[in-house]
Amino acid sequence: MGEISPLRFVPIAEETGLILPIGDWVMRTACAQARTWEPFGGESPRWVSVNVTARQLSEPAFVDEVHQILDATELEPDRLILEITESAMVSDNSELSRRLHGLKAVGVRLALDDFGTGYSSLGHLRRLPIDILKIDKSFVDGVDQGAEEAAFSKAVLKIAESMGLRCVAEGVERPEQAAELRTAGCEMSQGYLFSKPIEAMQIEAFLISPPQRQGGRGRVLVVDGDKDSREGTVRKLRLAGFETLEAGTGGMALDLARMDSVDLIVIDPHLSDMHPLEFGSEIKNDAATAHLPMLATASLRDSLAPDVAAFNRAADAQMRLPAPSDELLFHINRLLTRGESSAETVPA
């Protein structure tokens, strides 16, 4: 019979109730696979997204089933994203809200899929615990051609930013689309420009040996034990066109700096596993990493601590927090264009 499109079999599965065992198998398999990939790539964010149908959400035991799958596969909840179509919003809102809040209590993240094509409204976005908006491909197709879709996509990005939501553009096929979306503030995109659907073994090969970089502004290793702070810095850099790697400890950062092609290190000196001067010494005394400039970041109060102050003096540059995005990018661009590291202090 060959392959059958989900557009054909999913509606039939929903009508017959078979979507429930199919959905359980898909989620369990995806979580188990994601768990096997965790050793690759350090602490850079990697998650798996699973589509959830309205029929699955209507099941009273759905939240408990998700919790059980996460326990069985030992996948951290924030590594799982459940994608819900806008059409699911037409179901009983009070029941849907309870289920979604229950899923958030478990720790998973929620994405609203195909945004712009269904029934959701700004009221839904305010009331429901959505983390991510996925802009439908139909509004991405003309984003680089001055069409109405460009205005819609940019409006969605502004709304998402004001509500603290992240955005993913679907169906990106041309470099011009990706560039336009990045300029407009879209942090993440997906589509054939990056890859067609591939098998799990091919993904694992990619994770073990990523392809050589082409273009881009450089690769920055962000070292910060505070996950929220680290992800905030990464987001600013990715929006500016940089590739990023992440580490929450000094040991992980040293491993990534030695194994991957890194151009610069942005580091919060508060390391849980080593003194910051030890980290700096490891970087500067290793021939493989000695050339890497380090930008130290710390608040005024933290910078007065003796160990942080000592590391800041040893770093190639320092920046006082909080700092706006343009200041962070100014420091990074300055260090990358200097050609060689030399100790300096950049005023906040």
Residue pairs with C-beta under 8 A, 6 or more apart in sequence:
10 19
10 53
12 18
13 19
13 22
14 53
14 54
14 55
17 55
19 53
19 55
19 56
20 55
20 56
20 59
23 52
23 53
23 56
24 65
24 69
26 50
27 50
27 66
27 69
28 69
28 72
28 73
30 48
30 50
31 48
31 50
31 69
31 70
31 73
31 75
31 80
32 73
32 75
33 48
33 200
34 46
34 47
34 48
34 73
34 75
34 79
34 80
35 73
35 74
35 75
36 204
37 46
37 203
37 204
37 207
38 46
38 79
40 204
40 207
40 208
41 207
41 245
42 245
42 246
42 247
42 252
42 255
42 256
43 246
43 247
43 248
43 252
44 244
44 245
44 246
45 231
45 234
45 246
46 79
47 78
47 79
47 80
47 81
47 109
48 75
48 79
48 80
48 81
49 81
49 82
49 83
49 111
50 80
50 81
50 82
50 83
51 82
51 83
51 85
51 113
52 82
52 83
52 84
52 88
53 85
53 88
54 85
54 87
54 88
54 90
54 91
56 62
57 84
57 88
57 91
57 96
57 99
58 91
58 95
59 65
62 99
63 99
63 102
63 103
63 106
66 80
66 82
66 103
66 106
66 108
67 106
70 76
70 77
70 80
70 106
70 107
70 108
76 107
77 106
77 107
77 108
78 107
78 108
78 109
80 108
80 109
81 108
81 109
81 110
81 111
81 131
81 132
82 103
82 108
82 109
82 110
82 111
83 111
83 112
83 113
83 134
84 100
84 110
84 111
84 112
84 113
85 113
85 114
85 118
86 112
86 113
86 114
86 115
86 116
86 117
86 118
86 119
86 120
87 118
87 119
88 96
89 96
89 118
89 119
89 120
89 124
90 119
93 124
93 127
96 128
97 127
97 128
100 110
100 128
100 129
100 130
101 129
103 110
103 129
104 110
104 129
109 131
109 132
110 128
110 129
110 130
110 131
110 132
111 130
111 131
111 132
111 133
111 134
111 168
112 120
112 125
112 130
112 132
112 133
112 134
113 134
114 134
114 136
114 170
115 133
115 134
115 135
115 136
115 156
116 135
116 136
116 138
116 139
116 152
116 156
117 136
117 138
122 159
124 130
125 133
125 159
125 163
125 165
126 163
130 165
131 165
131 166
132 165
132 166
132 167
132 168
133 156
133 160
133 165
133 166
133 167
133 168
134 167
134 168
134 169
134 170
135 153
135 156
135 167
135 168
135 169
135 170
135 186
136 170
136 171
137 170
137 171
137 191
138 149
138 171
139 149
139 152
139 153
139 156
140 149
140 153
140 169
140 170
140 171
140 172
140 177
140 181
140 191
141 147
141 149
141 171
142 148
142 149
142 150
143 149
143 150
143 153
143 169
143 177
143 180
143 181
143 184
144 150
144 174
144 176
144 177
144 179
144 180
150 180
153 169
153 181
153 184
153 186
154 184
156 167
157 167
157 184
157 185
157 186
158 185
160 166
160 167
161 185
166 187
166 188
167 185
167 186
167 187
167 188
168 186
168 188
168 189
168 190
169 177
169 181
169 186
169 188
169 189
169 190
169 191
170 189
170 190
170 191
171 190
171 191
171 192
172 178
172 181
172 189
172 190
172 191
172 192
172 193
172 194
173 191
173 192
173 193
174 193
175 193
177 189
177 193
178 189
178 193
181 189
182 189
182 239
182 241
185 239
187 235
187 238
187 239
188 238
213 219
213 243
213 261
216 241
216 242
216 243
217 240
217 241
217 242
217 336
218 242
218 243
218 263
218 264
218 336
219 242
219 243
219 244
219 245
219 260
219 261
219 262
219 263
219 264
220 237
220 242
220 243
220 244
220 245
220 262
220 263
220 264
220 265
220 266
220 332
221 244
221 245
221 246
221 247
221 253
221 256
221 257
221 260
221 262
221 264
221 265
221 266
222 230
222 233
222 234
222 237
222 244
222 245
222 246
222 247
222 266
222 267
223 230
223 246
223 247
223 248
223 250
223 253
223 265
223 266
223 267
223 268
223 271
223 279
224 230
224 233
224 248
224 267
224 268
224 297
225 248
225 249
225 268
225 270
225 271
225 272
226 268
226 270
227 248
229 268
230 246
230 248
231 246
233 266
233 297
233 328
234 244
234 246
236 325
236 328
236 329
237 244
237 266
237 328
237 329
237 332
238 244
239 325
240 325
240 329
242 332
245 256
245 260
245 262
247 253
247 256
248 272
249 271
249 272
249 273
249 274
250 271
250 272
250 273
250 274
250 276
250 278
250 279
250 282
251 273
251 274
253 265
253 267
253 279
254 279
254 282
254 283
254 289
256 262
257 265
257 283
257 288
257 289
257 292
258 286
258 288
258 289
262 289
262 292
263 292
263 336
264 292
264 293
264 294
264 295
264 332
264 335
264 336
265 283
265 292
265 293
265 294
265 295
266 294
266 295
266 297
266 328
266 332
267 276
267 279
267 294
267 295
267 296
267 297
267 315
268 296
268 297
268 298
269 276
269 279
269 296
269 298
269 302
269 307
269 308
269 311
269 312
270 276
270 298
270 302
270 308
271 279
275 307
276 307
276 308
276 310
276 311
277 307
277 310
277 311
277 314
279 311
280 294
280 311
280 314
280 315
282 289
283 289
283 290
283 292
283 294
284 290
291 340
291 341
292 341
293 316
293 317
293 335
293 336
293 338
293 341
294 315
294 316
294 317
294 341
295 315
295 316
295 317
295 318
295 319
295 331
295 332
295 335
296 308
296 311
296 312
296 315
296 317
296 318
296 319
297 318
297 319
297 320
297 321
297 323
298 308
298 312
298 318
298 320
298 321
299 320
299 321
299 322
300 320
302 308
303 309
303 312
303 318
303 320
312 318
312 345
313 343
313 345
314 343
315 343
316 335
316 341
316 342
316 343
316 344
317 331
317 334
317 335
317 344
317 345
317 346
318 345
318 346
319 327
319 328
319 331
319 346
319 348
320 348
323 348
327 348
331 346
334 346
335 341
